[in-house]
Amino acid sequence: MPELRKDPVVGRWIIVAPERAERPNAVVRALPDQDDPASCPFCPGHEAMTPPELLAHRDAPSGSNGRGWALRVVPNKFPALRTEERMARTGQGLYDTMAGVGAHEVIIETPEHGRQLPQQSPEQVEQLLRAVQERILDLSRDVRLRTAVFFKNSGAAAGASLSHPHSQIVALPLVPSELEQEMSGARAYFEEKKRCVFCDVIAQEARERSRVVLETDGFIALSPFAARGPFELLILPREHRSVFERSSAAELQSLARALRLSLRKLDLALDKPAYNFYLHGLPLREEPSDWYHWHLEVRPVLALAAGFEWGTGFFINPTPPEEAAAFLRQTEA
């Protein structure tokens, strides 16, 4: 039977409708890899095809923008925002505009063209997270920037234009409305109950177990009660943490295990689906808070939004989160 569910943080309603899974084309299938490594700008030997690197992890000392790297961070060649812009706001009648100030960076996760994140070693995933931490700390020095969003699009159906393993960071001069809404809900919950809503979610899910997918020593991955799509996952620190970039080395190591295992389970259970994930944390330079809890959201691309979703803001999820979690729990990764 269909069921309406309300997200406890932002108050967003979704519809769980298992019958929808029976429709033709109810699940989006991954597209085959079409990239040719010989012309891939992210492969070793093609460093000149990208803008000069901002950060690189190398196993041995060598010159910048050359071979021998394990990970590179470069400006996006086709950026959505630019640091060179001057900060300016204008009005055109009732319409407001702002200069496209910001940063758009690409993290080339590995020199190996075909080794996607679920197939990478725990050390490689940890290296990616350390690079994200380094870049966010560096971007936070620019006082024009308010938020840095780390995200990954994997697969053409998820919006990736190149298949070589990479993720991105976009820094913005404002706080996006999705994060504002999340912070507002978390703050209101704390003001009423003097507790972090995310900590309460972790405590309840750990007791009930029906939506827990996996746990490491420091992190929990679960299928949210009001998941917007099939097999959506939420990865959270078990202890209260509000600022990702202040994570310790041990915390990044534990997060790497949780993220890698979560992606491997999705890969094996769903036959390598396209997916997106993104990091939500406090805006740049804010002090740690008692009311917000940073987290990663992972969303396999298995269902398409259509007229009802766009017209109402309601998402229809054909897979109950409890069933998704149970399926992933039994998937050996």
Disulfide bonds with the S-S distance in Angstrom:
none
